[in-house]
Amino acid sequence: MEQADESCQAFDTGALVRLVETQPYLKTADPMPMLRPPDLVEVGDEGVVVELRSRNMLAVRFRRGTFLLAGDQVASVV
């Protein structure tokens, strides 16, 4: 469990990240989250971390929306 928390700690708000694995669906980061089709964001698309949430979740803004992703589903862009 500590590893999951550490991977989220590696990201800061405003960090540029890249999606590293295909998603079965995307969950919006809205106050009332909705499930969206996975083709809105493709592997390799870059986004900005806009919020750090509990349980290793990040709100990441991509070109086509802001979605919740686990910290291990994205990689930092250097």
WOCOR-V244114 format. One line per field, one symbol per residue. psi: psi as a letter, one per 30 degrees, with the letter a starting at -180 (. if undefined). Layout:
psi=???
//
This chain:
psi=eeeeeeeeffklkfkklkkfkkkflkklgleiklklkfgfklkfkklkkfkkllhgkkjkjleglklkklffflkkk.
//
